[in-house]
Amino acid sequence: MRTRFCDVFGVDYPIVQGGMQWVGRAELVAAVANAGGLGFITALTQPSPEDLVAEISRCRDMTDKPFGVNLTILPSINPPPYAEYRDAIIESGVPVVETAGFNPAEHLPAFAEGGVKVLHKCTSVRHAVKAQELGVDGVSVDGFECAGHPGEDDVPGLVLVPAAAERIDIPMIASGGFGDARGLVAALALGADGINMGTRFVATVEAPVHDNVKRRLVEATERDTELIFRQLRNTARVARNSVSTEVVSRLAAGGAFEDVRDLVAGTRGRKVLEVGDLELGIWTAGQVQGIIHDIPTVAELIDRIVTGARELINDRLAAVVR
Ligand SMILES: Cc1cc2nc3c(=O)[nH]c(=O)nc-3n(C[C@H](O)[C@H](O)[C@H](O)COP(=O)(O)O)c2cc1C
């Protein structure tokens, strides 16, 4: 189970754990690295660039394998010091960064000079093509199914991935809605070189979130997500709960961001993950929860996906063309 993604990014398996606010910490990322995948520490989960450096070093204590850092660049009135986080990533000697949220052009010269490979995550063919032109080393294309920000085009992976594959020559990862061997095989068939998963990794033993959140992902169906901020053109797919449905209805009734600001506060969402009260705030989850049925260790999960994909290709698919 090797693709050119593995060769370019120096990992055993073409399985990526994308950046996840409050979840992408050393414990999870090291577990993904030790299992042969590519995990990303989430830079902005750390309160300062210095804390990020400490988190990277904590992760190094838990694994000898390569791992990366996610830098999510989102428009904001008081932006975090992105350049300082970027420099912390470079100075820490991390081999790869996952950029997301915005055009990474401004940061690419520094990453190139520092020898840091860039995997840019985006939600449309045009943005993937743009990133390729800018010289990134790989792209992740995130379909409408995904947890977090799917963009505003509403194109699911079944179309987005092959459409992007027609235009992308560098290694490409399919993202959004992937959770098992079937997804990996499908992604490869659609023209991708591997998969990125978020929600599936939250429901693992090592994910540093409350067990109630993991159990909820097992219980929830593919219908139990909500798209918030549609009217603000900053759509986010999150778990359905009393808070997310209230946000949807206030905005649908003509409300402005001010009318939901308290409900969507990041501090409330963080608390959900920490204390396990699922109604405390907004928390991120994708439609793939409908096919998550257990809480394995990361090693079990990755082994299951790789072994299952081999079987699927050699048995079920080979039988179809025999
Ligand atoms: C709890 C959670 C938090 C996330 N936070 C971020 C983030 O801070 N930055 C980012 O680029 N993507 C974030 N994502 C998106 C994931 O990296 C990934 O692109 C997405 O989960 C893929 O869709 P899936 O959940 O269907 O696998 C988050 C996803 C989850 C589940």
The ligand as a Gaussian input file, in Angstrom:
#p B3LYP/6-31G(d) Opt

LIG

0 1
 C      -12.940000      18.471000      15.456000
 C      -12.398000      18.969000      14.135000
 C      -11.668000      20.149000      14.085000
 C      -11.129000      20.596000      12.869000
 N      -10.341000      21.726000      12.857000
 C       -9.669000      22.062000      11.720000
 C       -8.706000      23.111000      11.717000
 O       -8.471000      23.778000      12.735000
 N       -8.039000      23.369000      10.557000
 C       -8.255000      22.657000       9.415000
 O       -7.605000      22.918000       8.400000
 N       -9.183000      21.668000       9.369000
 C       -9.874000      21.345000      10.499000
 N      -10.760000      20.285000      10.474000
 C      -10.971000      19.558000       9.194000
 C      -10.085000      18.320000       9.070000
 O       -8.722000      18.614000       9.055000
 C      -10.417000      17.539000       7.785000
 O      -10.145000      18.354000       6.663000
 C      -11.863000      17.096000       7.760000
 O      -12.248000      16.621000       9.013000
 C      -12.068000      16.009000       6.707000
 O      -13.387000      15.567000       6.728000
 P      -13.879000      14.282000       7.579000
 O      -14.138000      14.769000       8.943000
 O      -15.078000      13.824000       6.862000
 O      -12.757000      13.271000       7.554000
 C      -11.353000      19.855000      11.682000
 C      -12.124000      18.672000      11.740000
 C      -12.633000      18.227000      12.940000
 C      -13.429000      16.947000      12.966000

